[in-house]
Amino acid sequence: MASKSEKSRLSDIIGTHEADILAEWLRLLLASGGDTRISRGQLESQCREFLAALREATSAGNIADTMTPGFERLRTMLGDISRSRATQGFSPAETATFIFSLKEPLFARIRATHGKDGEAIADDTWTLSQLIDRLGLHTMDVYQRSREEVIARQHEEIAELSTPVVKLWDGILALPLIGTLDSARTQVVMENLLQSIVDHSAEIAIIDITGVPTVDTVVAQHLLKTVAAARLMGADCIVSGIRPQIAQTMVHLGVELTVVSKANLADAFAVALSRTGRFVAKSKAPTSTGTMTARRPATL
Amino acid sequence: MPDKLPIRAGDDVVRVRQQVRARAVEIGFSLVDQTKIITAASELARNTLDYGGGGEATIDVLAVPKPGLRITFEDQGPGIPDVDTALKDGFTTGNGLGLGLGGARRLVNDFAITSKLGQGTQVIITRWK
């Protein structure tokens, strides 16, 4: 069985020259870009452990198939390294370099071991090359997956963070919307708003769309649904922050917002206050701190 | 050089909008004109996705006879059986407001739609500066 002898041969080569290979590999890794994100000591221990695991796997496992149990430890280790590289902000190329730069020192040992036996050199080089390539692909798989996890998590965080419901006064809530209003975000917005209406026994909710760049029919529909749901909870809605260009566009689109709307949040707040039987008045003597003057509630 | 953008998922609609905005700003459209063409593009991109099963948007910057922006939306979806009815306000086969297609037509200067049953739909809109 050719593969049997090949795998033990590879394992022998790694075993005999482990220290040399490690030194050479480290030198290449450091030369390919002195990195400050990972310390030399850390890199060295990663390389040493990896090489040991590789020797173990090549002596026990079936080299042609890295999915076999013999490669389990190696795959896990590589996965961990790849994942930590991804979160540390390494590029895909930098991450893949870790495994691919192992080729050069290993090929050199194969050549040195077999001397003039060209066939053996070719065989071993081919086997090893395939092995490293497969491990490289595994590295990329894990890297990609962990990047996607990061993106998905950030996506959720942004969706939650960007829909705060703030209390302006007793019974008056404001919901400043920022960014694209798609179905998923509308769901978060609606849930937050309805829960806040219950929590604060709010009578009026001001939805401010100053930060929504485009209001098309879908956004309008989402807004109307949110307003209708709030109404069922006993709270009236005021939409504020409709910019002139958005107003014109909505008219052409044919969208009618069947809801009280105001140009800015300050006006909407004034309406909300008067509806709840309050008003803001200017005190006779301006206070020395100055900024708390009336009629500009938005700056409060 | 026209920009070709795929429309395969909800994120692509946002990307089309951003690209149209960038081109409209380059040409020097007024804020109102920018908003109009962006909104029209948003409606049609979403139609391409929701009703056409995905497709492609091509953005052309025009210089003759005057500066303008032309956007072509193409899909290989089921097609629209009756275009005139589809353009009527309030008509929808989905669960939208039924204003997108007609609204988009009102937001641009030129609007052309061709649809073949079983082959797909092409909508071309142009807004001049």
Interface residues (C-beta under 8 A of the other chain):
Chain A: T180 D182 S183 P213 T214 V215 D216 T217 V218 A220 Q221 P244 Q245 I246 Q248 T249 H252 L253 G254 V255
Chain B: G10 V14 R17 R21 L31 V32 Q34 T35 K36 I38 T39 S42 E43 R46 D89 G96 L97 L99 G100 G102 G103 A104 R106 L107
